[in-house]
Amino acid sequence: MVQPRPVRVFAVSSGKGGVGKTNVSVNLGVCLNELGHHVALMDADMGLANVDVLLGLQPKYNLSHLLSGERSLEEIIVEGPGGLKVVPGSSGLQRMSELTVGEQAGVIRAFSEIGSDIDVLIVDTAAGISGSVVNFARACQEIFLVVCDEPTSMTDAYAFIKLLNRDYGVFRFQILANMVPDERQGLALYTKLCKVTDRYLDVALNYLGAIPQDDYLKKSVQRQGPVSLLYPQSKSAQAFRALARKAEALPMSDAVSGRLEFFVERMIEYSSAAAL
């Protein structure tokens, strides 16, 4: 019997909005596809889902149609640029906590089946520390925390790390500096964050690198496409490729959750517990 290949599940999160988190998710997915991976991007911003807008997609169905049983996962997935598979978001997390046992089994089975077609799932969470963001982040194997050079970004990133560490025992975070002038500034932000966490928390922060400020990134947003495809020679596109190489090199930390259905089981468990 052929064993299903392990699936990597990455959450892309931020303490505050406006730091370019969804752009990171999209371009990371495209660049991982370029490296030979099969990537799905789940838009988990349950209030302001915007992956489809950023990519110029017009999905007919979304996650809520899967949770209600109206559509299969295969039916709601939209083919994005560069071979990226997109699971459109909806205000579906509360519904997830209300699923019957039979519905839970159906959702888990749906993700299990798609798990045979992909080896990376990127979960683009909402910004902040709401219950839904925390639940999605906890269910993933790795948390990519996007920060930028703004005081509110850094303080909110620390609050995010503190909550997940002290209340839920999350120990490891991957830090990505976005919209910075250069690599030196990105490393300075990481160092600043480490000084605070080393003093007050028992966590391990890993530096993933920096995405530079880039006019081509703005142009790609206006054109509703990934900068890594529209302007592949730009500085930001090159930085996203470096990020993808670092992401694929991260060790598989949890063998049990190497199958995609474990991610969904965790989501249902955490959502149901939060609803009690």
Residue frames as qw, qx, qy, qz and C-alpha x, y, z in Angstrom:
[[0.000, 0.887, 0.462, 0.000, 0.00, 0.00, 0.00],
 [0.413, 0.428, -0.016, 0.803, 1.38, 3.38, -1.01],
 [0.307, -0.587, -0.466, 0.586, 1.57, 5.79, 1.88],
 [0.206, 0.919, 0.269, 0.202, 0.20, 9.30, 1.18],
 [0.521, 0.314, -0.199, 0.768, 2.94, 11.88, 0.96],
 [0.303, -0.545, -0.483, 0.614, 3.15, 14.23, 3.92],
 [0.132, 0.807, 0.332, 0.470, 1.48, 17.63, 3.60],
 [0.349, -0.083, -0.309, 0.881, 3.12, 20.75, 5.01],
 [0.122, -0.823, -0.519, -0.196, 0.64, 23.20, 6.55],
 [0.373, 0.008, -0.172, 0.912, 1.83, 26.79, 6.99],
 [0.056, -0.872, -0.467, 0.135, -0.17, 29.60, 8.61],
 [0.355, 0.300, 0.042, 0.885, 0.64, 33.12, 7.41],
 [0.319, -0.798, -0.502, 0.102, -0.42, 35.55, 10.13],
 [0.286, 0.418, -0.146, 0.850, 0.23, 39.06, 11.42],
 [0.193, -0.371, -0.622, 0.662, -0.44, 40.98, 14.60],
 [0.228, 0.617, 0.214, -0.722, -2.04, 43.83, 12.64],
 [0.654, 0.611, 0.437, 0.087, -3.50, 44.44, 9.23],
 [0.285, 0.952, -0.083, -0.071, -1.81, 46.30, 6.40],
 [0.409, -0.657, 0.583, 0.249, 1.52, 44.46, 6.53],
 [0.466, 0.513, -0.580, -0.428, 1.07, 42.63, 3.21],
 [0.531, -0.206, 0.795, -0.210, 0.22, 39.23, 4.69],
 [0.795, 0.411, 0.390, -0.217, -2.01, 38.04, 1.83],
 [0.493, 0.786, -0.355, -0.115, 0.58, 39.11, -0.76],
 [0.165, -0.543, 0.818, -0.090, 3.10, 36.98, 1.10],
 [0.692, 0.064, 0.675, -0.248, 0.71, 34.00, 1.09],
 [0.742, 0.625, 0.112, -0.216, 0.02, 34.27, -2.63],
 [0.402, 0.776, -0.486, -0.020, 3.63, 34.71, -3.75],
 [0.358, -0.435, 0.811, -0.155, 4.93, 32.06, -1.37],
 [0.778, 0.218, 0.547, -0.221, 2.44, 29.63, -2.88],
 [0.673, 0.723, -0.092, -0.128, 3.36, 30.50, -6.46],
 [0.158, 0.745, -0.645, 0.058, 7.09, 30.21, -5.74],
 [0.540, -0.248, 0.784, -0.181, 6.66, 26.85, -3.98],
 [0.820, 0.450, 0.301, -0.184, 4.80, 25.65, -7.09],
 [0.462, 0.802, -0.376, -0.054, 7.79, 26.77, -9.17],
 [0.158, -0.573, 0.792, -0.140, 9.97, 24.56, -6.98],
 [0.398, 0.087, -0.882, -0.239, 7.88, 21.55, -7.91],
 [0.130, 0.164, 0.811, -0.546, 5.42, 21.46, -5.02],
 [0.201, -0.488, -0.684, -0.504, 1.64, 21.18, -5.38],
 [0.106, -0.088, -0.466, 0.874, 0.23, 24.03, -3.33],
 [0.184, -0.702, -0.620, -0.299, -3.24, 24.99, -2.11],
 [0.097, 0.152, -0.286, 0.941, -3.95, 28.38, -0.54],
 [0.255, -0.619, -0.743, 0.009, -6.84, 28.56, 1.92],
 [0.035, -0.483, 0.030, -0.874, -8.28, 32.03, 2.51],
 [0.461, -0.417, -0.739, 0.260, -9.04, 31.84, 6.23],
 [0.020, 0.027, 0.216, -0.976, -9.88, 35.51, 6.76],
 [0.021, 0.473, 0.881, -0.008, -13.48, 34.84, 7.74],
 [0.066, 0.760, 0.376, -0.527, -14.46, 38.49, 7.80],
 [0.277, 0.838, -0.185, -0.433, -12.56, 40.07, 4.91],
 [0.788, 0.034, 0.535, 0.304, -11.54, 37.26, 2.58],
 [0.268, 0.874, -0.121, -0.387, -9.46, 38.87, -0.19],
 [0.497, -0.274, 0.706, 0.424, -7.22, 36.30, -1.86],
 [0.504, 0.529, 0.648, 0.217, -9.68, 36.11, -4.77],
 [0.160, 0.971, 0.117, -0.131, -9.64, 39.90, -5.16],
 [0.307, -0.737, 0.471, 0.375, -5.85, 40.03, -5.10],
 [0.403, -0.129, 0.809, 0.408, -5.72, 37.41, -7.85],
 [0.372, 0.255, -0.322, -0.832, -8.64, 38.69, -9.92],
 [0.115, -0.122, -0.978, -0.123, -10.66, 35.50, -9.34],
 [0.529, -0.133, 0.012, -0.838, -14.45, 35.25, -9.16],
 [0.061, 0.010, -0.992, 0.108, -15.29, 32.04, -7.29],
 [0.522, -0.344, -0.466, -0.625, -18.90, 30.83, -7.39],
 [0.806, -0.487, -0.324, -0.090, -18.58, 28.91, -4.14],
 [0.072, 0.678, -0.545, 0.489, -16.54, 29.15, -0.95],
 [0.166, 0.174, -0.891, 0.385, -15.77, 27.37, 2.30],
 [0.479, 0.029, 0.461, -0.746, -19.29, 27.87, 3.65],
 [0.784, 0.235, -0.268, -0.508, -20.69, 25.74, 0.81],
 [0.516, 0.242, -0.812, 0.126, -18.34, 22.93, 1.83],
 [0.068, -0.101, 0.748, -0.653, -19.31, 23.17, 5.50],
 [0.615, 0.139, 0.242, -0.738, -23.02, 23.09, 4.65],
 [0.560, 0.050, 0.824, 0.071, -22.54, 20.06, 2.43],
 [0.562, 0.708, 0.162, -0.396, -23.82, 21.91, -0.67],
 [0.607, 0.716, -0.343, -0.030, -20.54, 21.52, -2.56],
 [0.932, -0.140, -0.050, 0.329, -17.48, 19.31, -2.46],
 [0.421, -0.702, 0.216, 0.533, -14.02, 20.67, -1.81],
 [0.481, 0.059, 0.603, 0.634, -13.13, 19.95, -5.42],
 [0.186, 0.738, 0.562, 0.323, -16.09, 22.07, -6.54],
 [0.184, -0.963, -0.147, 0.135, -15.19, 25.14, -4.47],
 [0.583, -0.427, 0.305, 0.621, -11.47, 25.16, -5.33],
 [0.451, 0.881, 0.031, -0.142, -10.49, 27.76, -7.92],
 [0.813, 0.126, 0.131, 0.553, -7.44, 27.42, -10.16],
 [0.125, -0.940, 0.028, 0.315, -5.21, 30.43, -9.59],
 [0.456, 0.816, -0.354, -0.012, -2.13, 31.74, -11.43],
 [0.115, 0.614, -0.766, 0.151, 0.97, 29.60, -11.58],
 [0.590, -0.045, -0.802, -0.076, -0.98, 26.43, -10.81],
 [0.055, -0.108, 0.653, -0.748, -1.97, 27.65, -7.34],
 [0.342, -0.477, -0.773, -0.239, -5.17, 26.05, -6.02],
 [0.110, -0.246, 0.293, -0.917, -7.30, 28.51, -4.02],
 [0.253, -0.490, -0.828, 0.102, -9.88, 27.58, -1.38],
 [0.070, -0.559, -0.120, -0.817, -12.06, 30.74, -1.20],
 [0.123, -0.061, -0.698, 0.702, -12.87, 32.03, 2.27],
 [0.389, -0.573, -0.468, -0.549, -16.16, 32.76, 3.96],
 [0.346, -0.483, 0.451, -0.666, -17.53, 33.47, 7.42],
 [0.817, -0.024, -0.511, -0.264, -17.44, 29.74, 8.11],
 [0.257, 0.306, -0.791, 0.464, -15.54, 29.19, 11.35],
 [0.469, -0.122, 0.501, -0.717, -18.54, 29.38, 13.68],
 [0.856, 0.171, -0.180, -0.454, -20.34, 26.95, 11.40],
 [0.560, 0.350, -0.740, 0.130, -17.38, 24.59, 11.81],
 [0.085, -0.209, 0.760, -0.609, -18.04, 24.42, 15.55],
 [0.643, 0.099, 0.332, -0.683, -21.64, 23.39, 14.87],
 [0.532, 0.289, -0.692, -0.393, -21.00, 20.48, 12.50],
 [0.918, -0.208, 0.146, -0.305, -22.62, 17.16, 13.28],
 [0.615, -0.403, 0.650, 0.192, -20.41, 14.10, 13.58],
 [0.722, 0.413, 0.520, 0.193, -21.43, 13.05, 10.08],
 [0.337, 0.937, 0.021, 0.088, -20.65, 16.50, 8.66],
 [0.339, -0.797, 0.484, 0.128, -17.30, 16.53, 10.43],
 [0.721, -0.087, 0.647, 0.234, -16.43, 13.21, 8.86],
 [0.613, 0.685, 0.360, 0.161, -17.42, 14.56, 5.43],
 [0.099, 0.976, -0.194, 0.013, -15.24, 17.66, 5.73],
 [0.505, -0.595, 0.605, 0.154, -12.29, 15.62, 7.01],
 [0.755, 0.204, 0.588, 0.207, -12.75, 13.14, 4.16],
 [0.472, 0.866, 0.146, 0.073, -12.85, 16.00, 1.64],
 [0.051, -0.907, 0.418, 0.022, -9.52, 17.40, 2.83],
 [0.685, -0.309, 0.647, 0.132, -8.07, 13.91, 3.03],
 [0.748, 0.467, 0.441, 0.168, -8.87, 13.37, -0.63],
 [0.339, 0.928, -0.089, 0.125, -7.36, 16.67, -1.77],
 [0.478, -0.745, 0.455, 0.095, -4.34, 15.82, 0.37],
 [0.812, 0.034, 0.505, 0.293, -3.36, 13.23, -2.22],
 [0.538, 0.720, 0.263, 0.350, -3.07, 16.01, -4.82],
 [0.059, 0.908, -0.186, 0.371, -1.11, 18.62, -2.82],
 [0.764, -0.106, -0.435, 0.464, 1.91, 18.63, -0.55],
 [0.224, -0.054, -0.312, 0.922, 1.69, 22.18, 0.83],
 [0.138, -0.788, -0.564, -0.205, -1.33, 23.98, 2.30],
 [0.223, 0.121, -0.215, 0.943, -0.90, 27.69, 3.05],
 [0.202, -0.726, -0.654, 0.065, -3.51, 29.13, 5.42],
 [0.161, 0.368, -0.002, 0.916, -3.87, 32.89, 5.04],
 [0.267, -0.564, -0.697, 0.355, -5.38, 33.92, 8.37],
 [0.045, -0.927, -0.227, -0.294, -6.99, 37.20, 9.31],
 [0.292, 0.479, -0.421, 0.713, -4.86, 39.78, 11.12],
 [0.449, -0.551, 0.232, -0.664, -4.97, 40.09, 14.88],
 [0.066, 0.181, -0.926, 0.325, -5.62, 37.67, 17.74],
 [0.708, -0.090, 0.010, -0.701, -9.29, 36.79, 17.40],
 [0.741, -0.168, 0.612, -0.220, -10.45, 33.29, 18.27],
 [0.870, 0.469, 0.134, -0.073, -10.59, 32.19, 14.65],
 [0.382, 0.791, -0.460, 0.129, -7.04, 33.39, 13.94],
 [0.351, -0.544, 0.717, -0.258, -5.71, 31.59, 17.01],
 [0.848, 0.055, 0.483, -0.213, -7.53, 28.37, 16.10],
 [0.784, 0.616, -0.078, 0.010, -6.24, 28.34, 12.53],
 [0.185, 0.780, -0.563, 0.204, -2.68, 29.16, 13.62],
 [0.546, -0.417, 0.675, -0.269, -2.65, 26.45, 16.30],
 [0.902, 0.215, 0.333, -0.171, -3.84, 23.84, 13.81],
 [0.648, 0.715, -0.261, 0.044, -0.93, 24.49, 11.42],
 [0.904, -0.094, -0.134, 0.396, 2.53, 22.97, 11.66],
 [0.484, -0.073, -0.043, 0.871, 4.37, 26.26, 11.26],
 [0.032, 0.912, 0.366, -0.183, 3.33, 29.88, 11.85],
 [0.478, 0.267, 0.153, 0.823, 4.85, 32.51, 9.55],
 [0.165, -0.825, -0.384, 0.380, 4.44, 35.83, 11.36],
 [0.448, 0.553, 0.231, 0.663, 4.71, 38.85, 9.05],
 [0.320, -0.759, -0.234, 0.516, 6.00, 42.10, 10.55],
 [0.451, 0.685, 0.135, 0.556, 6.90, 45.50, 9.13],
 [0.426, 0.029, -0.308, 0.850, 8.77, 48.53, 10.41],
 [0.319, -0.595, -0.155, -0.721, 5.92, 50.11, 12.35],
 [0.133, -0.297, 0.703, -0.632, 5.63, 50.27, 16.16],
 [0.745, -0.015, 0.245, -0.621, 2.10, 48.85, 16.07],
 [0.829, 0.288, -0.449, -0.170, 3.21, 45.93, 13.91],
 [0.392, 0.343, -0.755, 0.397, 5.93, 44.99, 16.38],
 [0.316, -0.189, 0.602, -0.708, 3.82, 45.39, 19.52],
 [0.823, 0.098, 0.051, -0.558, 0.93, 43.44, 17.98],
 [0.723, 0.328, -0.608, -0.013, 3.31, 40.72, 16.80],
 [0.111, 0.287, -0.785, 0.538, 4.59, 40.36, 20.35],
 [0.578, -0.056, 0.392, -0.713, 1.01, 40.18, 21.66],
 [0.848, 0.231, -0.298, -0.372, 0.25, 37.44, 19.11],
 [0.546, 0.323, -0.736, 0.236, 3.31, 35.41, 20.14],
 [0.141, -0.248, 0.670, -0.685, 2.58, 35.91, 23.86],
 [0.737, -0.003, 0.168, -0.654, -1.03, 34.74, 23.56],
 [0.870, 0.237, -0.382, -0.201, -0.22, 31.62, 21.54],
 [0.435, 0.359, -0.730, 0.386, 2.72, 30.75, 23.77],
 [0.151, -0.206, 0.659, -0.708, 1.25, 31.33, 27.23],
 [0.678, 0.061, 0.286, -0.675, -2.32, 30.20, 26.59],
 [0.913, 0.293, -0.019, -0.284, -1.80, 27.44, 24.01],
 [0.765, -0.392, 0.460, 0.222, 1.79, 26.27, 24.38],
 [0.731, 0.650, 0.054, 0.200, 2.95, 27.26, 20.89],
 [0.666, -0.565, 0.169, 0.457, 6.72, 27.42, 21.07],
 [0.493, -0.109, 0.479, 0.718, 8.08, 28.06, 17.56],
 [0.353, 0.847, 0.258, -0.303, 7.42, 31.02, 15.24],
 [0.610, 0.193, 0.374, 0.671, 8.87, 31.87, 11.82],
 [0.026, -0.801, -0.168, 0.574, 9.44, 35.63, 11.44],
 [0.516, 0.407, 0.450, 0.605, 9.28, 37.40, 8.06],
 [0.082, -0.583, -0.095, 0.803, 9.99, 41.11, 7.67],
 [0.422, 0.582, 0.607, 0.339, 7.94, 42.70, 4.89],
 [0.175, 0.911, 0.223, 0.300, 8.09, 46.06, 3.08],
 [0.548, -0.720, 0.103, 0.413, 11.54, 46.94, 4.44],
 [0.258, 0.874, -0.314, -0.267, 14.29, 48.91, 2.64],
 [0.494, 0.521, -0.696, 0.003, 16.79, 46.05, 2.75],
 [0.799, -0.128, -0.582, 0.081, 17.84, 42.82, 4.44],
 [0.329, 0.158, -0.539, 0.759, 19.68, 44.69, 7.18],
 [0.381, -0.237, 0.162, -0.879, 16.51, 46.45, 8.28],
 [0.819, -0.166, -0.393, -0.384, 14.61, 43.16, 8.24],
 [0.692, -0.003, -0.614, 0.380, 17.20, 41.53, 10.46],
 [0.045, 0.228, -0.403, 0.885, 17.05, 44.53, 12.81],
 [0.638, -0.268, -0.076, -0.718, 13.28, 44.04, 13.24],
 [0.859, -0.099, -0.500, -0.040, 13.81, 40.36, 13.99],
 [0.487, 0.131, -0.565, 0.652, 16.53, 41.16, 16.53],
 [0.241, -0.293, 0.227, -0.897, 14.31, 43.74, 18.22],
 [0.796, -0.236, -0.227, -0.509, 11.49, 41.21, 18.54],
 [0.793, 0.017, -0.567, 0.224, 13.86, 38.56, 19.88],
 [0.190, 0.294, -0.509, 0.787, 15.13, 40.87, 22.62],
 [0.527, -0.267, 0.178, -0.787, 11.62, 41.20, 24.02],
 [0.905, -0.086, -0.281, -0.308, 10.59, 37.56, 23.63],
 [0.654, 0.201, -0.615, 0.390, 13.89, 36.30, 25.08],
 [0.014, -0.302, 0.499, -0.812, 13.28, 38.41, 28.15],
 [0.524, -0.087, 0.347, -0.773, 9.65, 37.57, 28.84],
 [0.893, 0.156, 0.018, -0.422, 8.70, 34.38, 26.96],
 [0.525, -0.311, 0.774, 0.167, 9.94, 30.85, 26.40],
 [0.749, 0.596, 0.219, -0.189, 9.76, 30.77, 22.61],
 [0.557, -0.201, 0.526, 0.611, 12.01, 30.10, 19.62],
 [0.434, 0.812, 0.077, -0.384, 11.92, 32.63, 16.80],
 [0.660, 0.002, 0.529, 0.534, 13.44, 31.76, 13.44],
 [0.148, 0.674, -0.126, -0.713, 14.26, 34.46, 10.87],
 [0.714, 0.410, 0.556, 0.112, 12.90, 33.67, 7.40],
 [0.437, 0.140, 0.350, 0.817, 14.27, 36.80, 5.73],
 [0.091, 0.579, 0.207, -0.783, 12.92, 40.06, 4.34],
 [0.429, 0.601, 0.581, 0.342, 10.74, 41.17, 1.43],
 [0.277, -0.188, 0.008, 0.942, 11.90, 44.62, 0.21],
 [0.318, 0.704, 0.268, -0.575, 9.75, 47.60, -0.63],
 [0.335, -0.016, 0.722, 0.606, 9.20, 47.41, -4.35],
 [0.385, 0.359, -0.058, -0.848, 7.23, 49.49, -6.84],
 [0.380, 0.111, -0.802, -0.447, 6.70, 46.34, -8.91],
 [0.076, -0.252, -0.913, 0.312, 4.83, 44.81, -5.98],
 [0.262, 0.463, 0.329, -0.781, 2.41, 47.75, -6.06],
 [0.393, 0.339, -0.485, -0.704, 2.01, 47.37, -9.81],
 [0.242, -0.022, -0.960, -0.141, 1.25, 43.68, -9.46],
 [0.107, 0.383, 0.738, -0.545, -1.50, 44.43, -6.92],
 [0.356, 0.482, -0.010, -0.800, -3.05, 46.89, -9.36],
 [0.445, 0.294, -0.682, -0.501, -2.88, 44.22, -12.08],
 [0.833, -0.195, 0.255, -0.451, -4.35, 41.63, -9.68],
 [0.916, 0.248, -0.309, 0.068, -1.55, 39.13, -10.04],
 [0.790, -0.523, 0.061, 0.314, 1.48, 37.79, -8.14],
 [0.067, 0.911, -0.355, -0.199, 4.63, 39.86, -8.53],
 [0.521, -0.381, 0.735, 0.208, 6.62, 36.63, -8.79],
 [0.601, 0.381, 0.664, 0.230, 4.85, 35.90, -12.09],
 [0.320, 0.915, 0.244, 0.019, 4.23, 39.39, -13.46],
 [0.172, 0.901, -0.360, 0.168, 7.66, 40.82, -12.65],
 [0.967, -0.175, -0.134, 0.128, 9.87, 37.77, -12.02],
 [0.652, 0.303, -0.233, 0.655, 13.13, 39.76, -12.08],
 [0.224, -0.808, 0.045, -0.543, 12.02, 42.31, -9.48],
 [0.091, 0.424, -0.720, 0.541, 13.66, 42.45, -6.06],
 [0.626, -0.174, 0.429, -0.628, 10.50, 41.37, -4.29],
 [0.918, 0.203, -0.196, -0.278, 9.99, 38.40, -6.63],
 [0.566, 0.415, -0.652, 0.287, 13.55, 37.24, -5.97],
 [0.190, -0.349, 0.647, -0.652, 12.97, 37.62, -2.23],
 [0.819, -0.038, 0.178, -0.544, 9.79, 35.53, -2.43],
 [0.850, 0.294, -0.436, -0.037, 11.74, 32.77, -4.19],
 [0.262, 0.402, -0.714, 0.510, 14.31, 32.82, -1.40],
 [0.524, -0.225, 0.444, -0.691, 11.47, 32.63, 1.11],
 [0.913, 0.107, -0.132, -0.372, 10.02, 29.59, -0.68],
 [0.664, 0.356, -0.622, 0.212, 13.38, 27.81, -0.55],
 [0.042, -0.329, 0.682, -0.652, 13.63, 28.46, 3.19],
 [0.714, -0.101, 0.216, -0.658, 10.05, 27.28, 3.72],
 [0.914, 0.172, -0.311, -0.197, 10.60, 23.98, 1.94],
 [0.495, 0.386, -0.671, 0.395, 13.80, 23.42, 3.95],
 [0.456, -0.448, 0.427, -0.639, 12.00, 23.63, 7.30],
 [0.078, 0.103, -0.988, 0.085, 11.98, 20.22, 9.00],
 [0.598, -0.365, -0.521, -0.488, 8.71, 18.30, 9.19],
 [0.104, -0.426, 0.601, -0.668, 8.12, 18.78, 12.90],
 [0.590, -0.035, 0.576, -0.566, 5.08, 16.62, 13.58],
 [0.039, 0.108, -0.920, -0.376, 4.84, 13.27, 11.81],
 [0.203, 0.425, 0.841, -0.265, 1.28, 12.67, 13.03],
 [0.304, 0.756, 0.274, -0.512, -0.01, 15.85, 11.39],
 [0.174, -0.344, 0.635, 0.670, 1.70, 15.05, 8.12],
 [0.101, 0.398, 0.832, 0.374, -1.68, 14.16, 6.63],
 [0.085, -0.297, -0.147, -0.940, -4.07, 16.94, 5.78],
 [0.541, -0.543, -0.546, -0.339, -7.07, 15.51, 7.64],
 [0.562, -0.369, -0.494, 0.551, -5.25, 16.09, 10.93],
 [0.106, 0.064, -0.017, 0.992, -5.27, 19.81, 10.23],
 [0.429, -0.369, -0.396, -0.723, -9.06, 19.74, 9.77],
 [0.658, -0.428, -0.614, 0.084, -9.58, 17.57, 12.84],
 [0.406, -0.197, -0.355, 0.819, -7.62, 20.08, 14.89],
 [0.111, -0.200, -0.167, -0.959, -9.67, 22.94, 13.46],
 [0.572, -0.443, -0.521, -0.453, -12.95, 21.27, 14.40],
 [0.645, -0.363, -0.556, 0.379, -11.65, 20.39, 17.85],
 [0.292, -0.108, -0.222, 0.924, -10.39, 23.91, 18.59],
 [0.244, -0.273, -0.291, -0.884, -13.51, 25.58, 17.14],
 [0.622, -0.459, -0.587, -0.242, -15.85, 23.34, 19.14],
 [0.562, -0.322, -0.489, 0.584, -13.89, 23.96, 22.35],
 [0.123, 0.034, -0.049, 0.991, -14.02, 27.72, 21.77],
 [0.388, -0.365, -0.434, -0.727, -17.79, 27.57, 21.31],
 [0.566, -0.416, -0.698, 0.137, -18.35, 25.93, 24.71]]
